[in-house]
Amino acid sequence: MDSMRKFLLFPMGMFAGICLTIVATHSQGTGSAAGSGADSTYSQLTLFGEVFERVRASYVEKSEDSKLIEGAITGMVSALDPHSRYMNEKAWNEMQETTSGEFGGLGIEVTMEEGLVKVVTPIDDTPAAKAGILSGDLISKIDGDQVLGLTLEQAVNKMKGPVETKTRLTIMRKDTSPFDVQITREMIHVRPVRFHTQNGDIGYIRITSFNEQTTDGLNKAIAALSKEITSDKLAGYIIDLRNNPGGLLDQAVSVSSAFLPRGEVVSTRGRNPEETQRFTAHGGDLTNGKPLVVLINGGSASASEIVAGALRDHKRATLIGTRSFGKGSVQTIIPLGAGNGALALTTARYYTPSGRSIQAQGIAPDLEVVQDVPPELKGRLDSLAEANQRGHLPSADGVEQSGSQSYVPSEEKNDKALIEAVKFLHGETVNAGVSVAPRPTSLPN
């Protein structure tokens, strides 16, 4: 595996990833302007050294130099944008384990809500599911320690651990008093792809993340559905990318390739024009051109947006749902040597095949369908967007879009977007009030 790889960081949640090779470049300024800039930089570094020595000498308790340096690096990188970050050795190792799709843990997808960890969903056949953890549960304590004040990453790291070890979660559930659940960690095998037949003539494929197993899972799903539904009866496929936070760039390209016979999937453009990279479809359309609907919403981000953008730009799929998250930046993982962890640094924006950057804008669906949200959840799952993130990388053209709805009903009979997707593939009339987003008129050669 290459030591330096490029990927698309998730904007939220408990996963992160590795990616494609990057070539590091170095440019050297000339003339008095460069000299002046160097003098300013050295002055600031001198200031840092002075503060560092003052803290070492005068802080009320003796401090560890390594913790001071790590804190300084963390602060410097986090000041850039929400997705650049420094990972110490422990965090770097955990990232590599997670993106492989296997790690010791409980088996829950989580997010943060009002300072507490909220369960998005327990993964099937995992310790959390067996222990009765439910979607919507709030975790207020982990092994007796308050969650309030922790970052999501810190809370997730406390829940992960060696197989066969135990952890105790304090659960807050609506209409009940807080209660403790003791769970034994197991090796979690993340299944990023789930599928089933829909209405007897549609293949439904849900992709929850883009890890190292996603493309293989998709290929198996298409093969299995093709056997269950004969070609003459198959009306098409629904690819559900709702609330998929993203992941690996190479997986986004491979997934897009499963539905495209040829053409560009995505390009990345960094600070310097010579750093532009283009990624094209390979492998051919596994569905033989069958009609395709892609479901997106405010929680569809990063790699999900690459797939949705590529399929829409090539007029291969119709997008249904609400505007996507708008995470259009690429992070490069730079290992810093044995024992020093790694740096996840934002190095480029990505562009859809039509040449459009979706950073802080998102992708508008062809057919906008807004769900009916239960009263107790109204306002909690809206306004998800890169543009709402503090310190986000600006959009390429200065136009930014706020967030959209990310609610997905638990029962299919209440899922208006899924219902519209089925109607679309059956050739039925879509509601007159549904807005249609314009398609690009041409693609670059």
Beta strands, then each sheet from edge to edge (+ up, - down):
strand 1: 5-7
strand 2: 20-21
strand 3: 85-87
strand 4: 102-105
strand 5: 108-113
strand 6: 116-122
strand 7: 138-142
strand 8: 145-146
strand 9: 166-172
strand 10: 179-184
strand 11: 186-189
strand 12: 193-198
strand 13: 202-207
strand 14: 236-240
strand 15: 264-269
strand 16: 277-280
strand 17: 292-296
strand 18: 318-321
strand 19: 329-335
strand 20: 342-351
strand 21: 367-368
sheet 1: 2+ 1- 19+ 20- 3+
sheet 2: 2+ 1- 19+ 20- 15+ 16-
sheet 3: 4+ 11-
sheet 4: 5+ 6- 7+ 8-
sheet 5: 5+ 6- 7+ 9- 10+
sheet 6: 12+ 13- 14- 17- 18- 21-
end
